[in-house]
Amino acid sequence: MDLRPARARVLTVFLAALLCARALPAAPEEPAPAPAPVPPAGPGSAVYNIEIIVFRATSALGGAEDWSAEAGARNIAGEESASGSATVGHFVAALPSSAWQLGELESRLRASGVYVPLAHTAWAQTASSWGTRAGFTMQKLGIEVPGLSGTVFLERGQWLHLGMSLTYVMAGPPQGLGAAPDTPFTINESRRVRFYERNYFDHPAFGVIALVTPAQGARPPGR
């Protein structure tokens, strides 16, 4: 069952605000980034920076969901050929807040009154082979949010993919979701990523905004 149309409601208000912000005078736009290909370096040697913001909705956007169906939902973007010898990504280092790129976006979320940022972090890692789903837990990434658990994984086949399998159990879910307290909400999704492009993993109860950049030659914060 494809629940993407329902999930898209979570970011409707925020995306509209984001588009308005982009319409303001700004520096000349650079060409749209291409999908991030696999670097020609040896297996597991290329290092990538990943930054994420986890946030929750304060109220429902739309009607109630079928949460029993949602729990089993999975959306894996694209088909890739599995590597002959699987490689598991390695955690390189946590990145200091001075290197973060999504600070302004977090401020907009906080000021919206519709969303509440729960966690904001960034780290450097190598990628796992496509199909391994090998990632890092919330705790490994330094995220300690009550009720939030799961992993974030970066895989490479022909292209680079970012995915996550997260569960968030809220004692008091947003009003209007039609969900009882302690209902587990899930995001179980993987998609092809482009360098410097914001990726939205959305859900009617909570969501994640993610950014992937190359560790070598990355743009400075604010670009």
C-alpha positions in Angstrom: 0.0 0.0 0.0 1.5 3.3 -1.1 1.1 5.9 1.7 3.2 8.7 0.2 0.3 11.0 -0.6 -0.8 10.8 3.0 2.7 11.3 4.3 3.2 14.4 2.1 0.7 16.3 4.2 3.2 16.6 7.0 5.4 19.1 5.1 2.8 21.0 3.2 2.9 24.2 5.3 6.7 24.1 5.8 7.5 23.5 2.1 5.3 26.4 1.1 7.2 28.6 3.5 10.5 27.3 2.2 9.5 28.1 -1.4 8.6 31.7 -0.4 12.0 32.0 1.2 13.7 30.9 -1.9 11.8 33.6 -3.9 13.6 36.3 -1.9 16.6 38.1 -3.5 19.6 35.9 -3.2 22.9 35.1 -4.8 22.8 33.7 -8.3 21.7 30.1 -8.3 24.3 27.4 -9.1 23.4 24.7 -11.6 21.3 21.9 -10.1 23.4 19.3 -8.5 23.7 15.9 -10.3 22.9 12.6 -8.5 25.9 11.7 -6.4 27.8 8.9 -8.3 30.1 6.4 -6.6 33.6 7.9 -6.5 36.3 5.9 -8.3 38.1 5.3 -5.0 38.5 1.9 -3.5 35.6 0.2 -1.6 34.6 2.1 1.5 37.3 4.8 1.2 35.1 7.8 0.1 33.9 9.8 3.1 30.6 11.7 3.1 29.1 14.2 5.5 25.5 13.6 6.6 23.4 16.2 8.5 19.9 15.5 9.8 17.1 17.3 11.6 14.4 15.2 13.3 11.2 17.0 14.0 7.6 16.3 15.1 4.3 17.9 14.1 2.3 19.7 16.7 -1.0 18.9 15.1 -2.3 16.7 12.3 -2.5 18.0 8.7 -5.4 16.1 7.2 -7.5 13.2 8.3 -6.6 10.2 10.5 -4.3 7.5 9.2 -4.6 3.7 9.2 -1.7 3.1 11.5 -1.7 -0.6 11.3 -1.0 -0.3 7.5 1.6 2.4 8.1 3.6 0.2 10.4 4.3 -2.2 7.5 5.0 0.5 4.9 8.3 0.5 3.1 9.5 2.6 0.2 12.9 1.7 -1.3 13.8 4.0 -4.1 15.4 2.6 -7.3 16.8 -0.8 -8.1 20.6 -1.3 -7.8 22.9 -4.2 -8.4 24.2 -5.7 -5.2 28.0 -5.7 -4.8 29.8 -9.0 -5.1 31.6 -8.3 -1.7 29.5 -6.4 0.8 31.2 -3.4 2.5 29.9 -2.0 5.8 30.2 1.7 6.3 32.3 3.1 9.0 31.6 6.0 11.4 34.4 8.5 10.9 33.5 11.4 13.3 30.8 13.7 14.6 30.8 17.1 13.0 30.9 20.3 15.1 27.9 22.6 14.9 30.1 25.2 13.2 30.1 22.8 10.1 26.4 22.4 10.0 24.5 23.6 6.9 20.8 23.4 8.1 20.8 25.8 11.0 18.6 28.3 9.3 16.1 25.6 8.4 15.9 24.5 12.0 15.2 28.0 13.0 12.3 28.2 10.5 10.9 24.9 11.8 11.0 26.2 15.4 9.4 29.5 14.5 6.6 27.9 12.4 4.6 26.8 15.4 3.6 23.7 13.3 6.8 21.7 13.9 9.1 21.1 16.8 12.7 20.2 16.2 13.7 17.1 18.2 17.3 16.6 17.3 19.9 18.1 15.0 23.3 16.4 14.3 25.9 15.8 11.6 28.6 13.2 11.1 31.1 11.8 8.6 31.0 8.2 7.4 31.9 5.9 4.5 29.1 4.2 2.6 27.9 0.6 2.9 27.3 -1.6 -0.1 23.8 -1.5 -1.7 21.3 -3.8 -0.1 23.1 -4.2 3.3 20.9 -1.7 5.1 23.9 -1.4 7.5 23.7 1.9 9.4 24.1 3.7 12.7 21.7 3.9 15.6 20.3 7.1 17.0 22.4 6.6 20.1 25.6 6.2 18.0 24.7 9.5 16.2 24.4 11.2 19.6 20.6 11.5 19.4 18.8 10.8 22.7 15.1 11.6 22.2 12.7 9.7 24.4 10.7 7.2 22.2 12.8 7.6 19.1 14.9 4.7 17.9 16.2 3.1 14.7 19.0 3.5 12.3 20.2 5.8 9.4 22.2 4.2 6.6 24.1 5.3 3.6 24.5 2.9 0.7 26.2 3.0 -2.7 25.4 0.9 -5.8 25.5 2.8 -9.1 24.3 5.8 -7.1 24.4 7.0 -3.6 21.3 6.3 -1.4 20.3 7.6 2.0 17.8 5.6 4.0 16.4 5.3 7.5 14.3 2.9 9.6 13.0 4.9 12.5 10.3 4.4 15.0 8.9 7.2 17.2 6.6 6.4 20.1 5.0 9.5 21.6 3.1 9.6 24.9 0.8 12.2 23.5 0.7 12.2 19.6 -0.5 15.3 17.7 -4.2 16.0 18.0 -6.2 14.9 15.0 -4.0 11.9 14.0 -6.5 9.4 15.2 -3.8 7.6 17.1 -3.8 6.4 20.8 -1.0 7.4 23.1 2.1 5.2 22.7 1.3 4.4 19.1 4.5 3.6 17.2 5.0 5.8 14.1 7.5 4.6 11.5 9.6 6.0 8.7 11.2 3.1 6.7 12.5 4.6 3.4 15.5 4.9 1.2 16.1 7.2 -1.7 18.8 8.3 -4.2 20.5 11.5 -3.0 22.1 14.4 -4.7 24.9 16.4 -3.0 23.8 19.6 -1.3 20.1 18.8 -1.9 17.8 18.7 1.0 15.9 15.4 1.3 12.6 15.1 3.2 11.6 11.8 4.8 8.0 12.7 5.8 5.3 11.2 7.9 2.1 12.7 9.4 3.5 12.6 13.0 7.2 13.3 12.5 9.8 13.7 9.8 13.5 14.1 8.9 15.3 16.6 6.8 18.7 15.3 5.6 21.6 16.7 3.7 24.5 14.7 2.2 27.8 16.4 1.0 31.2 15.1 0.1 33.7 15.3 2.9 36.4 16.5 0.5 35.9 19.8 -1.2 32.6 20.5 0.6 31.1 23.9 0.4 31.5 26.0 3.5 28.5 26.4 5.9 25.9 28.8 4.6 26.5 28.1 0.9 
